[in-house]
Amino acid sequence: MTLPRLKSLDELQPGDRYELGRLTFSLEDIREFARRYDPQPFHLDEEAARDSVFGTVVAAGLHTLSACFGMLMASPLLQEISLAGSAMDIRWPAPLRPGEEVTVSVEVIEVTRSRARKDRGSARLRYVARRVEDGVVVLDATGLHHLRR
């Protein structure tokens, strides 16, 4: 699916949904991110991970969030209208293991036009990453994006 290149916040409506694509992390991808940003044993070491609540190496939640956010920012969707972000509510209801493929989508939850600055507004966007194999959600995050009108 080809994503549109939006020209204005006004093109977004609550309920709009965009499929960003799929992603998969290899064991080395998970370890590389963890070494730099989240060096917990269950992200780095298979033996240590066996004794964790996960029982195996899993991706850091922030790794999953960063990759999904990166997919949106690399897409054409908001490239011309993105100004900044200022809030995010994040949940990781299930782990993401090496080699598990997920689909990533973004849904428009709310659109607000600024009263003070007529050239901009904000949108609450919900990011969802769902495992392809079983449909389980591994990321559910809602972010506040400030966008041009």
Secondary structure as UniProt FT lines:
FT   HELIX           9..11
FT   TURN            14..15
FT   STRAND          17..24
FT   HELIX           27..37
FT   HELIX           41..44
FT   HELIX           46..50
FT   HELIX           61..74
FT   TURN            77..81
FT   STRAND          82..91
FT   TURN            98..99
FT   STRAND          101..113
FT   TURN            118..119
FT   STRAND          120..131
FT   TURN            132..134
FT   STRAND          137..148
//
